[in-house]
Amino acid sequence: MKQLFTFLLFYVILHAQPVHDMTVGDWQTVTTTTSENHTHVTEKEFLHLKSDHTFDIMILVNLKKGEHFIKDLQVKASGIWKRHITTLVVVINKIEVPFAKEVSKTINQRSLEALAGTYQARLRETPIRINTITYLDEKKLTIVNEKGVSTTYLKKLPQK
């Protein structure tokens, strides 16, 4: 009887522990493109899904065309998220003012604002995003948005 009681107590304690959600963590993706007019653009997206169901997202853009360049244009947003089985819902509550760490003197303020506006619009146009998780493990997350666009994130491992 005592062993049965110990077993039941251990079972209840073991199953009362919170379940770890693999979606929580620091995720990132990198996209590099080159256009017909030799403009090289590298976009890095950093998605931090926190265990309190809030999130931060940052799009980091580097652009280079000849002598013209923009380094580390940062567009940031934050909000809340919720996951149910294979559905990931993200709601953007706040979009911060973008800034760039370095801009060549050949790029005027209007061009910089237009580029930043393009990335802000990407966040502003769809503040509520309903994604389907098509793959999830400890290192990789693949989601498909409502338009059928697939995005694969890799988990950013903590540095030792």
Buried (B, 14 or more C-beta within 10 A) or exposed (E): EEEEEEEEEEEEEEEEEEEEEBBBBBBBBEEEEEEEEEEEBBBBBBBBBBEEEEBBBBBBBBBBBEEBBBBEBBBBBBBBBEBEEEEBEBEBEEBBEBEBEEBBEEBEEEBBEEBBEEBBEEBEEBBEBEBBBEEBEEEEBBBBBEEEEEBEBEBBEEEE
